[in-house]
Amino acid sequence: MRLDFFDLTLFLNIVETGSLTKGAERSAISLQAASERIKKLEQQFSVSLFTRHATGVKLTLAGQMFNQHAQTLIQQHQQLEQAMQPFSQRQHRSMTLWCNSSAQSEYLPLVLPAYLMENPHLHIELQEAESNDIIQALSKGIAQLGLISSFFNAHPLQTLEFADDPLVLICPRHHPLTHHPELSLVDTLEHAFVGLMQYHSLQQSIEAQAKLLGYSIQYRLRLPNFGAIAQVVANGIGIAIIPKRAAQRLQQLYAFQQIQLKGAWANRKLLLAAQNFDTLTLDYQHFSQYLIQQRPQLDSIPNTIND
């Protein structure tokens, strides 16, 4: 037994309009074609679906039962189409991932290419923002998915660990602090710093830690990104605190020393955050699962201090 969803839709249009003629018009077919299709349906089930009268048609008892099941089948068909959309190779789809600067520059370039190769019709837009701003955007429903620093309170969002993202101190090669394999923040605060711009949440979090220790950080220069900071530090202008991944990458370009930092505040993590992962669309759910599955790969990348 073969059911045609067009015939079911035609049947429902006739029921809704109460007229074979109007149902045919709504279905964009001729009256004759509509009549023949309904007749075939009735022959298929050996029943009469409608009684005809001067002002239109009415459902028989069999037609009433058929109407209930036809509505259910049409709804299920629509649900099936929606469920299959994320897997369609014909449809171009897009997602936006909000992320802080560390995630964007140091981690996502390692994991996104493989996902995009597996999903050639998917477009991913990266929206760089401060972790606090991402948390606000997620809470208000402006953003669906974001990567944030664990330093910030993300309640009541749901979070999953994406990667370790510790901070390190970088110094000029001949700076007095380079004799130490590991330092606490308080050990660095007597020295001049090179920092990020004032609006940057990473710099704000470092300053907050310094204030807890009774210090104000003294800046010789503020710059917009980690690359500029590393270059200036290598030229002997001051010391700086940046993510370890960024320091490892930039140490190949500039001559500076990395030093491990003590304290839970410095051993931060990148968290994948959403209001509720279970209520995300299928595209975002699949993408979230993929990102979390990449943690072993990210952890396996060499993550040592280079002397």
DAKAWO-V368425 format. One record per run of one state. SS is the DSSP state (a for helix, b for strand, c for the rest). FROM is the first residue (numbers start at 0). TO is the last residue. If there is no record, write none. Layout:
BEGIN
((SS | FROM | TO) (SS | FROM | TO))
END
This chain:
BEGIN
((c | 0 | 3) (a | 4 | 16) (c | 17 | 18) (a | 19 | 25) (c | 26 | 29) (a | 30 | 44) (c | 45 | 48) (b | 49 | 52) (c | 53 | 54) (b | 55 | 58) (c | 59 | 59) (a | 60 | 84) (c | 85 | 91) (b | 92 | 98) (c | 99 | 99) (a | 100 | 117) (c | 118 | 120) (b | 121 | 127) (c | 128 | 129) (a | 130 | 138) (c | 139 | 144) (b | 145 | 148) (c | 149 | 156) (b | 157 | 163) (c | 164 | 165) (b | 166 | 171) (c | 172 | 174) (a | 175 | 178) (c | 179 | 180) (b | 181 | 182) (c | 183 | 183) (a | 184 | 186) (c | 187 | 191) (b | 192 | 195) (c | 196 | 199) (a | 200 | 211) (c | 212 | 217) (b | 218 | 222) (c | 223 | 224) (a | 225 | 233) (c | 234 | 237) (b | 238 | 242) (a | 243 | 249) (c | 250 | 254) (b | 255 | 260) (c | 261 | 267) (b | 268 | 273) (c | 274 | 275) (a | 276 | 278) (c | 279 | 280) (a | 281 | 292) (c | 293 | 293) (a | 294 | 299) (c | 300 | 306))
END
